[in-house]
Amino acid sequence: MSERAIVHMDLDTFFVSCERLMDSRLVGKPVLIGGTSDRGVVASCSYEARTFGVHSAMPMRMAKQLCPEAIVLRGNSGIYTKYSEAVTEVIQESVPLYEKTSIDEFYIDLTGMDRFLVAISWQQNCDSAL
């Protein structure tokens, strides 16, 4: 039996990406998603906010001190669920076996797919040679 080929797929900054799809004015800006009170916690943050030392699970009060210009959003679980379902559909159509472990995290079994991927790569190389 061949070794299993399992890919862990964690959609980094997923909530921020969803918010940016809804409001393009957020692109390129530091964004914090989570509890909006000082007692809240950062559920997700943009890469722009991370450059200030902000990270997930950090108290919102500390995140706002580190990055005072950040845009703080409460978040919208309905929107995140919608986009998560869209991502799940793409994965479901593309791989033989997967497990969804959270709204933005998957384990994908690519065992045996190497033959398929090699064939695609070979075909692309042939096409580009023409």
C-alpha positions as CSV (number, residue, x, y, z in Angstrom):
1,M,0.0,0.0,0.0
2,S,1.3,3.4,-0.9
3,E,1.8,6.2,1.5
4,R,-1.2,8.6,2.0
5,A,-0.8,12.1,0.7
6,I,-2.8,14.4,3.0
7,V,-2.9,18.2,2.6
8,H,-3.9,20.4,5.4
9,M,-5.7,23.5,4.0
10,D,-6.2,26.4,6.4
11,L,-7.6,29.5,4.7
12,D,-5.5,32.2,6.3
13,T,-7.3,35.5,6.9
14,F,-10.5,33.9,5.5
15,F,-12.9,36.2,7.4
16,V,-10.9,39.3,6.2
17,S,-11.0,38.0,2.6
18,C,-14.8,37.6,2.8
19,E,-15.2,41.1,4.2
20,R,-13.0,42.4,1.3
21,L,-15.2,40.7,-1.2
22,M,-18.2,42.6,0.2
23,D,-16.3,45.9,0.5
24,S,-13.3,46.5,-1.7
25,R,-12.5,49.7,0.3
26,L,-11.0,47.3,2.9
27,V,-8.3,46.0,0.5
28,G,-4.8,47.0,1.6
29,K,-5.9,48.3,5.0
30,P,-5.4,46.9,8.4
31,V,-8.6,45.0,9.4
32,L,-9.5,43.3,12.6
33,I,-12.5,40.9,12.9
34,G,-13.8,39.9,16.3
35,G,-15.4,41.3,19.4
36,T,-15.6,45.0,19.1
37,S,-15.4,45.8,22.8
38,D,-12.2,46.1,24.7
39,R,-12.9,42.7,26.3
40,G,-13.3,41.1,22.8
41,V,-10.8,38.9,21.0
42,V,-9.4,39.1,17.5
43,A,-10.9,36.3,15.4
44,S,-9.0,37.2,12.3
45,C,-6.8,40.0,11.1
46,S,-5.3,41.2,7.8
47,Y,-1.7,40.9,6.9
48,E,-1.5,44.7,7.1
49,A,-2.5,44.5,10.8
50,R,-0.1,41.6,11.4
51,T,2.8,43.9,10.5
52,F,2.0,45.8,13.7
53,G,2.2,42.6,15.8
54,V,-1.5,41.8,15.8
55,H,-2.6,38.2,15.7
56,S,-5.6,36.0,16.1
57,A,-6.8,35.2,19.7
58,M,-5.2,38.5,20.9
59,P,-7.3,40.7,23.1
60,M,-9.0,43.4,21.0
61,R,-7.8,46.1,23.4
62,M,-4.2,45.1,22.8
63,A,-4.7,44.8,19.0
64,K,-6.2,48.4,18.9
65,Q,-3.2,49.7,20.9
66,L,-0.7,48.1,18.5
67,C,-2.6,49.2,15.4
68,P,-4.8,52.2,16.2
69,E,-5.7,52.8,12.6
70,A,-7.1,49.3,12.1
71,I,-10.7,49.0,10.9
72,V,-12.5,46.8,13.5
73,L,-15.5,44.7,12.3
74,R,-17.8,42.5,14.3
75,G,-18.0,40.0,11.5
76,N,-20.8,38.2,9.8
77,S,-21.1,34.4,10.3
78,G,-23.8,34.1,7.6
79,I,-21.5,35.6,5.0
80,Y,-18.5,33.4,6.1
81,T,-20.7,30.3,5.9
82,K,-21.8,31.2,2.4
83,Y,-18.2,31.6,1.2
84,S,-17.1,28.5,3.0
85,E,-19.8,26.5,1.3
86,A,-18.5,27.9,-2.1
87,V,-15.0,26.8,-1.2
88,T,-16.2,23.4,-0.1
89,E,-18.0,22.9,-3.4
90,V,-14.8,23.6,-5.3
91,I,-12.9,21.1,-3.2
92,Q,-15.6,18.5,-3.4
93,E,-15.6,18.7,-7.2
94,S,-11.8,18.6,-7.4
95,V,-10.6,15.8,-5.0
96,P,-11.8,12.3,-4.3
97,L,-11.8,12.6,-0.5
98,Y,-11.7,15.5,2.0
99,E,-12.7,16.4,5.5
100,K,-14.0,19.8,6.5
101,T,-12.9,20.5,10.1
102,S,-14.1,24.1,10.4
103,I,-15.5,27.0,8.4
104,D,-12.0,27.6,6.9
105,E,-10.1,24.4,7.4
106,F,-9.9,21.2,5.4
107,Y,-7.9,18.0,5.1
108,I,-7.6,16.8,1.6
109,D,-6.5,13.3,0.6
110,L,-4.5,13.5,-2.6
111,T,-3.4,9.9,-2.5
112,G,-3.2,8.6,-6.1
113,M,-3.7,12.0,-7.5
114,D,0.0,12.3,-8.5
115,R,-0.7,10.3,-11.6
116,F,-3.4,12.7,-12.6
117,L,-1.3,15.8,-11.8
118,V,1.7,14.4,-13.7
119,A,-0.6,13.9,-16.7
120,I,-1.9,17.5,-16.5
121,S,1.7,18.8,-16.2
122,W,2.8,16.7,-19.1
123,Q,-0.1,17.9,-21.3
124,Q,0.7,21.6,-20.4
125,N,4.3,21.1,-21.3
126,C,3.3,19.6,-24.6
127,D,0.8,22.4,-25.3
128,S,3.4,25.1,-24.5
129,A,5.9,23.5,-26.8
130,L,3.6,23.8,-29.8
